[in-house]
Amino acid sequence: MMNLDAFLNISYGVIGRTASTKHEPNTSSQFHFWLAKLGASGSTGTQVGDRSKGEIAPIEIGNIVAARSDQDDDITFGLVTEMRAYSDIDSFIADYLSHNFGDATIEVPTDISEVVVVTCSVMRNVSLKTKPVGRSRVYFPSQLGIQYAYGIVDESGESVFSGAPIPIGIFENGDGTIAPVSVDEDFLIGPEGAHLNVSGISGLAAKTSAIEFVIKSLLTHSRKRVAVVMFNVKSKDLLYIDQPNTKLGEDEWSKKVYEELSIPVEAFADARFFAPADPSNRPHGSQSLRVLETEIFEWDLSMIYRDIPSLFNSMDWDDRMEGVWFIIREEIENERLLTYNQMLSWVSRQINQANDARPPRQWIRGNHIATWNKMRSHLQRFPRSYRGLIATAGEGRDIPWQELSSGSVYVIDMQMLNDRGQRLVFGRAVSTISQKLENGELDVDAVIIFVDELNKFAPSGNVRTPLKSRLIDITARGRSLGLILFGAEQFASSVDKEIVENSSTYLFGRTETNELRAPNYAAFSDEIKAKLTMLSQGRLLVKFAKFPQPIFVRFPYPPCLPGDMFNAAT
């Protein structure tokens, strides 16, 4: 026999009663209740609350309540989505007149009848039946009730997930009850679902901090072999994740959360950092703002030649250019051209020989000399446009992807590159990792790709680029390979719809009002949206594939040092 009281905060008492009216009936998807005055005796004789008589329960949008049926052994859990206050005042003018024609300092001697009505979206009920809520007493749920309502645990408190529970934060209810919130790793990193997306106002939503915390939690609790590749695209954001966060040591609440969630308070001490070579500071200089150890990478001709067509603008690449490139590529694959400079010299030699002929030849190997000139011009430009990425002479150095293993954390710093350079680095990395996973060359079950400013690589709209198509393919089918995308952006509406909708886990930080008009937020009530505009740092709205309703969570400081704090810390 199930102990229903275990789902409720009985000691707090009854906070209200459900009601179904002619004009606002309860349905199978939502129910209404009015808030009781604390200090009155409930039907059980229990004293309601521990506050002054006449107050109501400290309930707000995003809280969770439990309606216990008067007739049946059933409890229905609901998410508070709307609150309305009613009174018996006929009009604003009547209230104005009753205050001595607008004297706001006057307290009217006559009691005014007021009631607060709360609307809740149904999450689940203990009977597992789909039905409207009948006459019920309303309580705050216990920690078990909160976790049961979200399908995290069963009635005995045991996890119901097929994969490991991955803690992502703490839920705080109106009565002060806190509950750890976890997601199923099989839906976070596959194979059932995958990918995580975080959106919110820059500097106020703490998107990077949230993902760093989730990654630390995942590496701690996952039963799978997971590696992480982070792309630093803004200033020093991720450049010191191997250093401990000094703020965390000073914040008692954060330390308690780490202890409660069994996550070590440790930075990513074994992380490796990579950055493009700096041509003006050879042989070991890098294009990075990190002052600690950094490994450099640059690609020689044998590494980069397959990507050269992607370096062209779409307007510059046509069938004629492709014909010339086919000839050059054949020379490279036959190992007659070993360096980028040799390729440039060979192309110039073909053009010069055609010009020196008498009469000058207009065609070189079936392609017009004008196309060859155009090809040479672009090939000469690329080492400057992609500064530090293309080694024109000698051997290059690639990122050692083959060394990725369980627990590996790579940080690829590309914030000093222009947009085209960043897209090249990101595109090459995603393609290489995907290929190695498909060929079984990496001893891991999943590789997480974390990139901020996701809208830069996969913007919304109908225009498709090779990289955008690749990212769409990853979010659609990447979980079968173990390639997982953790993306962040200011506005979810600015990222391609397919990428956002294929993510099983969404985190919403503080969001602008205009952004909330986008279809991405259509499922949220106006009150939930209003709360999103006011969220403080460290608080997020979580929408997870297996949760019946979204949930507001609070997460602690990340375990690693924010990049812009490094100088102050040292």
C-alpha positions in Angstrom: 0.0 0.0 0.0 1.4 3.4 -1.1 1.9 5.9 1.7 0.4 9.1 0.2 1.6 11.2 3.1 5.2 10.6 2.1 4.5 12.8 -1.0 3.3 15.7 1.0 4.7 18.3 3.4 2.1 17.5 6.0 3.9 19.5 8.7 3.3 22.7 6.7 -0.4 22.0 6.5 -3.1 22.6 3.9 -2.5 25.7 1.8 -5.8 25.8 -0.1 -8.6 23.9 -1.8 -9.3 23.1 -5.4 -12.5 24.5 -6.9 -14.1 24.0 -10.3 -16.5 26.8 -11.3 -19.0 27.2 -14.1 -16.8 29.5 -16.0 -13.4 28.0 -15.0 -13.7 24.2 -14.7 -10.9 21.9 -13.8 -9.7 19.8 -16.7 -7.4 16.8 -17.2 -4.6 19.3 -18.1 -5.1 22.0 -15.5 -6.8 22.7 -12.1 -7.5 25.8 -9.9 -7.4 26.3 -6.2 -7.9 29.2 -3.8 -5.2 30.0 -1.2 -6.2 29.5 2.4 -5.5 32.0 5.2 -2.7 30.6 7.3 -3.4 30.1 11.0 -6.9 28.6 10.5 -7.6 25.0 11.4 -7.7 22.5 8.5 -10.0 19.6 8.2 -7.4 17.4 9.8 -7.1 19.6 12.8 -3.5 20.5 11.7 -2.5 24.0 12.2 -1.8 25.5 8.7 1.7 26.9 8.6 3.8 28.7 11.1 3.0 32.3 10.3 0.7 35.0 11.5 -3.0 34.5 11.2 -4.4 35.9 8.0 -1.4 35.4 5.8 -1.4 33.1 2.8 1.3 30.6 1.8 4.4 32.0 0.1 3.7 30.6 -3.3 4.8 31.9 -6.6 5.0 31.1 -10.3 7.0 28.0 -10.9 6.2 26.4 -7.5 4.9 22.8 -7.3 1.8 21.9 -5.4 0.0 18.6 -4.6 -3.8 18.2 -4.6 -4.9 15.3 -2.4 -8.4 14.1 -3.3 -11.1 14.1 -0.6 -12.8 11.0 -2.0 -10.1 8.9 -3.6 -6.6 7.8 -2.5 -5.0 10.0 -5.2 -2.7 13.0 -5.4 -2.3 15.2 -8.4 0.8 17.3 -8.8 0.7 20.7 -10.5 3.0 23.4 -11.7 1.9 26.9 -10.7 1.5 28.8 -14.0 -0.9 31.7 -13.1 -2.1 33.6 -10.0 -5.0 36.0 -9.8 -6.3 38.1 -6.9 -10.1 38.7 -6.7 -12.0 41.1 -4.4 -15.6 42.3 -3.9 -14.7 45.8 -5.0 -16.9 46.8 -8.0 -14.5 49.2 -9.6 -11.3 51.2 -9.2 -13.4 54.4 -8.8 -15.2 52.8 -5.9 -12.0 51.9 -4.1 -10.6 55.4 -4.8 -13.7 57.0 -3.3 -13.6 54.7 -0.2 -10.1 56.1 0.5 -11.4 59.6 1.1 -11.2 60.5 -2.5 -7.7 59.1 -3.2 -5.8 59.3 0.1 -3.6 56.2 -0.2 -2.5 56.5 3.5 -6.0 55.7 4.8 -6.8 52.2 5.8 -10.5 51.4 5.1 -12.2 50.2 8.3 -14.4 47.8 6.5 -12.9 44.4 5.7 -12.6 43.7 2.0 -13.2 40.2 0.8 -10.1 39.0 -1.2 -9.1 35.7 -2.6 -6.1 34.5 -4.5 -6.8 31.9 -7.1 -3.9 29.7 -8.4 -3.9 27.9 -11.8 -1.8 24.8 -12.2 -0.7 22.7 -15.1 -1.2 19.0 -14.3 2.1 17.1 -14.1 1.1 13.6 -13.1 -1.0 11.9 -10.5 -0.3 8.9 -8.3 -3.2 6.9 -9.8 -1.6 7.5 -13.3 -5.1 8.2 -14.6 -6.0 11.1 -16.9 -8.9 12.9 -15.3 -10.0 16.3 -13.9 -9.1 17.1 -10.3 -12.1 16.9 -8.0 -12.5 18.4 -4.5 -9.1 18.2 -2.9 -6.9 19.7 -0.2 -3.8 21.4 -1.6 -0.4 20.9 0.0 3.2 21.7 -0.8 4.9 18.4 -1.8 7.8 16.8 0.0 11.1 16.3 -1.7 10.0 12.8 -2.7 6.8 14.3 -4.1 8.7 16.9 -6.2 11.0 14.3 -7.7 8.1 11.9 -8.3 6.1 14.6 -10.0 8.9 15.1 -12.5 9.3 11.3 -13.1 12.8 11.3 -11.6 12.1 8.7 -9.0 9.4 6.1 -8.2 7.2 6.0 -5.1 10.0 4.6 -3.0 12.5 7.2 -4.1 14.5 5.0 -6.5 15.6 6.4 -9.9 13.4 5.4 -12.8 15.9 6.5 -15.5 17.4 4.0 -17.9 20.7 5.8 -17.7 22.6 7.4 -14.8 20.8 10.3 -13.1 22.8 13.5 -14.0 22.2 16.3 -11.4 21.7 19.7 -13.1 20.6 21.9 -10.2 18.4 22.4 -7.1 14.7 23.1 -7.1 13.5 25.4 -4.3 9.7 25.4 -3.5 7.6 28.0 -1.8 7.7 26.2 1.6 11.5 26.0 1.6 11.6 22.4 0.5 14.6 21.7 -1.8 15.0 18.8 -4.2 17.9 17.8 -6.4 16.9 17.8 -10.1 18.5 15.2 -12.4 18.1 14.3 -16.0 18.6 10.9 -17.7 22.0 10.5 -19.3 20.4 8.3 -22.0 18.5 11.4 -23.1 21.3 13.9 -22.5 24.1 12.1 -24.4 22.2 9.3 -26.1 21.2 6.9 -27.3 17.5 7.6 -26.6 17.8 11.4 -27.0 20.6 13.9 -27.0 22.0 17.4 -27.1 21.6 20.4 -24.8 20.8 24.0 -25.7 21.1 27.1 -23.5 19.8 30.6 -24.3 19.7 33.8 -22.4 20.9 37.4 -22.3 24.6 37.7 -22.4 26.2 38.4 -19.0 22.9 37.8 -17.1 22.0 34.3 -18.0 25.3 32.6 -16.9 25.1 30.2 -19.8 28.7 29.2 -19.8 28.7 28.7 -16.1 25.6 26.5 -16.3 27.1 24.3 -19.0 30.4 24.0 -17.1 28.5 22.8 -14.1 26.4 20.3 -16.1 29.6 18.9 -17.8 31.3 18.5 -14.4 28.2 16.7 -13.1 28.1 14.5 -16.2 31.8 13.5 -16.0 31.3 12.7 -12.3 28.1 10.6 -12.6 28.0 9.2 -16.1 28.3 5.4 -16.5 29.7 6.0 -20.0 33.1 6.9 -21.4 32.7 10.6 -22.2 35.1 13.1 -23.7 34.5 16.9 -24.0 35.7 19.4 -26.6 35.0 23.0 -25.8 35.4 25.9 -28.3 36.4 29.2 -26.8 34.9 31.9 -29.0 34.7 34.9 -26.6 37.6 36.5 -24.9 39.0 34.3 -22.0 35.7 32.5 -21.2 37.0 29.0 -21.2 40.8 29.6 -21.1 41.2 28.8 -17.4 38.9 25.9 -16.7 41.9 24.1 -15.2 42.0 26.7 -12.4 39.8 26.4 -9.3 37.0 29.0 -8.9 37.8 31.3 -5.9 34.1 32.4 -5.6 33.0 28.8 -5.0 35.2 28.5 -2.0 33.6 31.6 -0.5 30.0 30.6 -1.1 28.5 28.2 1.5 25.3 27.5 -0.5 27.3 26.4 -3.5 29.6 24.1 -1.5 26.5 22.5 0.1 25.0 21.8 -3.3 28.2 20.1 -4.5 28.1 18.0 -1.4 24.4 17.2 -1.8 24.8 16.2 -5.4 28.1 14.3 -4.8 30.1 16.3 -7.2 33.8 17.1 -6.4 34.6 20.8 -6.0 37.5 20.5 -8.5 38.4 22.3 -11.7 39.1 20.5 -15.0 42.7 20.1 -13.9 43.7 17.8 -16.7 42.2 19.9 -19.5 44.4 20.6 -22.6 44.4 23.9 -24.4 45.0 24.4 -28.2 45.2 27.5 -30.2 46.3 28.5 -33.8 49.9 29.2 -34.3 51.0 32.9 -34.4 53.0 33.5 -37.6 54.7 36.5 -36.1 56.0 34.6 -33.1 57.3 31.3 -34.3 58.0 28.6 -33.5 55.9 28.2 -30.3 53.8 31.4 -30.2 50.0 31.0 -30.3 47.0 33.2 -31.0 45.6 32.9 -27.5 44.9 35.2 -24.5 45.8 32.3 -22.2 49.2 32.9 -20.5 49.6 29.3 -19.2 50.6 26.3 -21.2 48.9 26.1 -24.6 49.5 23.7 -27.5 49.5 25.1 -31.0 48.1 23.7 -34.2 48.4 24.6 -37.9 47.7 22.5 -41.0 50.0 21.7 -43.8 48.8 20.9 -47.4 48.2 17.2 -46.7 45.9 18.1 -43.8 44.1 21.1 -45.3 43.6 20.3 -49.1 40.3 18.5 -48.7 38.9 21.6 -47.0 40.2 24.2 -49.5 36.9 24.2 -51.5 35.1 25.2 -48.4 37.3 28.3 -48.0 35.8 29.9 -51.1 32.7 32.1 -51.0 29.8 30.4 -52.7 29.8 33.1 -55.5 33.5 32.3 -56.3 33.1 28.6 -56.5 31.6 27.2 -59.7 32.1 24.3 -62.1 35.1 26.0 -63.8 36.9 26.5 -60.5 36.1 23.0 -59.5 37.6 21.7 -62.8 40.9 23.6 -62.0 40.9 22.3 -58.4 40.4 18.7 -59.6 43.7 19.0 -61.5 45.6 20.5 -58.5 44.1 18.0 -56.1 45.3 15.1 -58.3 48.9 16.5 -58.1 48.6 16.7 -54.3 47.2 13.1 -53.9 49.9 11.8 -56.1 52.4 13.4 -53.7 54.0 15.6 -56.4 53.0 18.7 -54.3 54.0 18.4 -50.6 53.7 22.0 -49.2 51.3 24.9 -49.7 54.2 27.0 -51.2 54.9 24.2 -53.7 51.3 24.2 -54.8 51.4 28.0 -55.3 54.6 27.7 -57.3 53.2 24.9 -59.4 50.0 26.9 -60.3 52.1 30.0 -61.2 54.3 27.8 -63.4 51.4 26.5 -65.3 50.1 30.1 -65.9 53.6 31.4 -66.8 54.2 28.6 -69.3 50.9 29.3 -71.0 51.7 33.1 -71.2 55.2 32.4 -72.5 54.1 30.2 -75.3 54.0 31.7 -78.8 51.2 32.4 -79.4 50.1 32.5 -75.7 47.8 29.6 -74.8 44.4 30.5 -73.5 43.7 27.0 -72.2 45.6 25.0 -69.6 44.6 21.3 -69.4 41.1 22.0 -70.6 40.5 25.1 -68.4 40.7 28.7 -69.4 43.7 30.7 -68.1 41.4 33.3 -66.5 40.1 30.6 -64.2 43.6 29.5 -63.4 44.5 33.1 -62.5 41.4 33.4 -60.4 42.4 30.2 -58.6 45.9 31.4 -57.9 44.6 34.7 -56.5 42.4 32.9 -54.0 45.1 30.4 -53.0 47.5 33.2 -52.4 45.0 35.0 -50.2 44.0 32.1 -48.0 47.1 32.0 -45.7 46.4 35.7 -44.9 42.7 35.2 -44.5 43.1 32.2 -42.3 46.1 33.5 -40.4 48.0 30.9 -38.4 45.9 28.0 -39.6 47.7 27.2 -42.9 51.4 26.2 -42.8 52.9 27.3 -46.1 56.1 25.4 -45.6 57.2 22.4 -43.6 55.0 20.0 -41.6 51.9 21.1 -39.8 50.6 20.1 -36.4 47.0 19.0 -35.9 45.0 18.7 -32.7 45.6 15.1 -31.4 42.1 13.9 -31.7 43.2 10.3 -31.5 44.2 10.9 -27.9 40.7 11.7 -26.8 39.6 9.3 -24.1 37.2 9.0 -21.2 37.4 12.1 -19.1 39.4 14.1 -21.6 38.6 17.8 -21.9 40.0 19.8 -24.8 39.6 23.5 -25.1 40.1 24.9 -28.7 40.7 28.6 -28.5 39.7 30.4 -31.6 38.5 33.8 -30.3 41.3 35.6 -32.1 40.3 34.3 -35.5 37.9 36.0 -37.8 34.5 34.5 -38.5 35.7 32.5 -41.5 38.6 31.1 -39.5 36.4 30.1 -36.7 34.0 28.3 -39.0 37.0 26.4 -40.6 38.3 25.3 -37.2 34.9 24.3 -35.9 33.9 22.5 -39.2 37.2 20.6 -39.4 36.9 19.5 -35.8 33.3 18.3 -36.0 34.0 16.5 -39.3 37.2 14.8 -37.9 35.6 13.7 -34.6 32.5 12.4 -36.4 34.7 10.4 -38.8 36.8 8.9 -36.0 33.7 7.9 -34.0 32.1 6.3 -37.1 35.3 4.3 -37.7 35.6 3.3 -34.1 39.0 5.0 -33.7 38.1 6.7 -30.4 37.9 4.7 -27.1 34.8 6.6 -25.9 31.0 6.2 -26.0 30.4 9.9 -26.6 32.1 13.2 -27.4 30.4 16.4 -26.3 31.0 19.4 -28.5 30.4 22.6 -26.6 30.2 25.9 -28.5 28.9 29.3 -27.5 27.5 31.7 -30.1 25.9 28.8 -31.9 23.9 31.2 -34.1 27.2 32.1 -35.8 27.7 28.5 -37.1 24.0 27.5 -37.6 21.9 30.7 -38.0 18.2 30.5 -38.5 16.8 30.9 -42.0 16.6 28.9 -45.2 20.2 29.5 -46.3 22.2 26.2 -45.9 26.0 26.2 -45.6 28.0 22.9 -45.4 28.7 23.5 -41.7 25.1 24.3 -40.9 24.0 21.2 -42.7 26.5 19.2 -40.8 25.3 20.5 -37.4 21.7 19.7 -38.4 22.7 16.2 -39.3 24.5 15.9 -35.9 21.5 16.9 -33.9 19.3 14.6 -36.0 21.5 11.5 -36.0 24.6 12.2 -34.0 23.5 10.4 -30.9 23.8 7.1 -32.8 27.5 7.8 -33.3 28.0 9.4 -29.9 28.6 12.9 -31.2 26.7 15.3 -28.9 26.1 19.1 -29.2 26.0 21.4 -26.2 25.2 24.8 -27.7 24.6 28.3 -26.2 23.3 31.5 -27.7 21.6 34.7 -26.6 18.5 34.0 -28.6 17.1 30.5 -29.3 15.2 32.0 -32.3 18.5 33.0 -33.9 19.6 29.3 -34.3 18.3 27.0 -36.9 14.9 25.5 -35.8 15.9 21.9 -36.5 19.0 22.1 -34.2 17.0 23.6 -31.3 14.1 21.3 -31.6 16.3 18.2 -31.8 17.8 19.0 -28.5 16.3 16.9 -25.6 17.3 19.4 -22.9 16.8 23.1 -22.9 18.0 25.6 -20.4 16.5 29.1 -20.5 18.2 31.9 -18.6 17.1 35.5 -18.3 15.5 36.4 -21.6 14.4 39.6 -23.3 10.7 40.3 -23.9 11.0 40.5 -27.7 12.6 37.1 -27.8 9.8 35.6 -25.8 7.4 36.3 -28.6 9.2 33.7 -30.8 7.6 30.3 -31.4 10.3 28.7 -29.2 8.4 29.9 -26.1 4.8 29.4 -27.2 4.2 26.6 -24.7 5.0 28.8 -21.7 2.3 30.9 -20.0 2.5 34.6 -19.9 3.4 34.4 -16.2 6.3 31.9 -16.9 7.5 34.3 -19.6 7.4 37.2 -17.2 9.4 35.3 -14.7 12.0 34.6 -17.4 12.6 38.3 -17.9 13.5 38.7 -14.3 15.6 35.6 -13.5 18.7 36.3 -11.5 22.1 34.7 -12.4 22.3 31.1 -11.3 18.6 30.4 -12.0 17.3 28.7 -15.1 14.1 27.2 -16.5 14.8 23.6 -17.5 12.8 21.9 -20.2 13.7 18.2 -20.5 12.2 15.6 -22.8 11.1 13.3 -20.0 9.7 16.0 -17.7 6.0 16.6 -17.9 6.4 20.3 -17.2 9.4 22.8 -17.2 11.1 23.4 -13.9 13.0 26.4 -12.4 16.3 25.3 -10.9 19.2 27.1 -9.2 22.7 25.9 -9.9 25.9 26.7 -7.9 29.1 28.5 -9.1 31.0 26.3 -11.6 34.0 24.5 -10.3 36.4 26.3 -12.6 37.6 29.9 -12.8 35.9 32.3 -15.2 38.5 33.5 -17.6 38.2 37.2 -16.9 39.0 36.5 -13.2 42.4 34.9 -13.8 44.5 38.0 -13.3 42.6 38.9 -10.1 43.1 35.4 -8.8 46.9 35.5 -9.4 
